[in-house]
Amino acid sequence: MENRGILFWSTMTLTLILAIYVSVRVMMVTAGSSPITRISNITFSPDPTIIDKRRVVQLMNLQNNVSVYELDMDIMVEHIQTIPEIEYVSIARHPNGNLTIRIRERATVAFWKSDNKYYPLDEMGRLIDRPISERPENLPLFIGAQPTDVSKIIKTINNHAILMDRVASIELVEDRRWNINLSSGTTIMLPETDIDTVLKNLAKYQQRALLLDREIERIDLRDKNRILVR
C-alpha cells in the first residue's frame, strides 16, 4: 500500500512538472522569447508573377533574430502596398516562425496617352505606375478621357481578325461608347451595345469590298442596320 502511495505521488509530481514546463513554453512562444518564434522562413502564396519577391521582403524591413510576435503587421503591409503593381496584400504569422505573404497583383494590360505621356493601366482602367515618355509596344493604346473597364473592349477587338494589326488607338466617347482608330487613319465609330454584331457585319463588307483597305475617313457603325462611310 505504501509503495502504491509513493508511486501515485511520483506520478502526480511528474505530471505537474510536465504541465508547468508546457505552460512556460507556451508563454515563451506567446511572448516571442522562444527561439522557435524567430523568423525562420518567408513564403508567398501564390508566387507573384510580376513583382520581385526580394523587393517585397526588403520593404518589410526585418531585423535579425526578431520574433514574429514583435512585428508590426500593419506597417509592413503599408510599406508593401507602395509597390504600384500590388492591389492587395496580407501577411500571416505562424508560431513556428514562418510568415506567409499573399499578394494580388495588378497587371498592365494597356496604356493611356495624356499630355504626350503614356500611363500603364490595369484591366479596370486604373493607373498602375508613373507614366513613360515613349509609346510602348504590343499593348493597346487608349486616348482621350481616361477609360474604365478596358478589358471588355480589348477582348472584343482581339476576337475580330479584321482588326488584327490595324488598331492604332481606342477612344472612350462621352463615357458610353468607343471609337477605334486604325493605323490607316480611318476611325470606326462603335455603338454602345452589340459591338460584336456590327463588327461581324463589318467583316462581311471587308470580304466583299476591302473596305478597310480604302482611304476612308470614318466608318459609322452606330446604326446596327447599316454602315455609313465617309
C-alpha positions, 0 to 999 in steps of 0.5 A: 500500500505504501509503495502504491502511495509513493508511486501515485505521488511520483506520478502526480509530481511528474505530471505537474512538472510536465504541465508547468514546463508546457505552460512556460513554453507556451508563454515563451512562444506567446511572448516571442522569447522562444527561439522557435518564434524567430523568423525562420522562413518567408513564403508567398502564396501564390508566387507573384508573377510580376513583382520581385519577391526580394523587393517585397521582403526588403520593404518589410524591413526585418531585423535579425533574430526578431520574433514574429510576435514583435512585428508590426503587421500593419506597417509592413503591409503599408510599406508593401502596398507602395509597390504600384503593381500590388492591389492587395496584400496580407501577411500571416504569422505562424508560431513556428516562425514562418510568415506567409505573404499573399499578394494580388497583383495588378497587371498592365494590360494597356496604356493611356496617352495624356499630355504626350505621356503614356500611363500603364493601366490595369484591366479596370482602367486604373493607373498602375505606375508613373507614366513613360515618355515613349509609346510602348509596344504590343499593348493597346493604346487608349486616348482621350478621357481616361477609360474604365473597364478596358478589358471588355473592349480589348477582348472584343477587338482581339476576337475580330481578325479584321482588326488584327494589326490595324488598331492604332488607338481606342477612344472612350466617347462621352463615357458610353461608347468607343471609337477605334482608330486604325493605323490607316487613319480611318476611325470606326465609330462603335455603338454602345451595345452589340459591338460584336454584331456590327463588327461581324457585319463589318467583316462581311463588307471587308470580304466583299469590298476591302473596305478597310483597305480604302482611304476612308475617313470614318466608318459609322457603325452606330446604326446596327442596320447599316454602315455609313462611310465617309 
